[in-house]
């Protein structure tokens, strides 16, 4: 079974509306009809989602939101629902990023509730899984990530083929992360592909991806795309990473 490669970026808590729109405008004109075989996506801050979605409407680039609540509405101050995200143009909902698990009490239970809501509304959940440095060092990566993925999709079947999984080892993410060698992430990708490859729409790698290592990481068996932070926050960096998927 061959899926398209999914290659996308989240801006995290960065960029103003004007900066996000400028990025989207430049991306749209540089990308034209897109890179064959690659599905591009951009996840801006929620404040810019509607404008970025409007700029990219009709282009090959999908947009998404960095988090959404499991309830459709109600007394959840500060939260954003899946229907609200969809109304602002999101087609992808990122769930369970390690920063949300670490700082905002996101658990396997809340991840599962959110995945259910996203699937129910016909959007694509992008479920982030990944182990800490400590788990990695004691050889527990595969078991840890498989357990997180199992919990995220427990008892869900409808629409599962739309779902994406991003394997993002915590030790490889962000400015304090360490760039992984392809062979270090291969065992988890092999296990995820065996367990989930036939059921979900794609399995991505994320954590210190750059234009220089993108092709090598895409060459790891079981890697079906890349989820990128810092290296794609300038359009030129993102374009080079998209090109690696050609
Ligand atoms: C991330 O935080 O999900 C991520 C992939 O970040 P970076 O690429 O900057 O390591």
Boltz pocket constraint, residues with backbone or C-beta under 6 A from the ligand:
constraints:
  - pocket:
      binder: B
      contacts: [[A, 97], [A, 168], [A, 172], [A, 173], [A, 174], [A, 175], [A, 177], [A, 206], [A, 207], [A, 208], [A, 209], [A, 227], [A, 228], [A, 229], [A, 230], [A, 231]]
      max_distance: 6.0
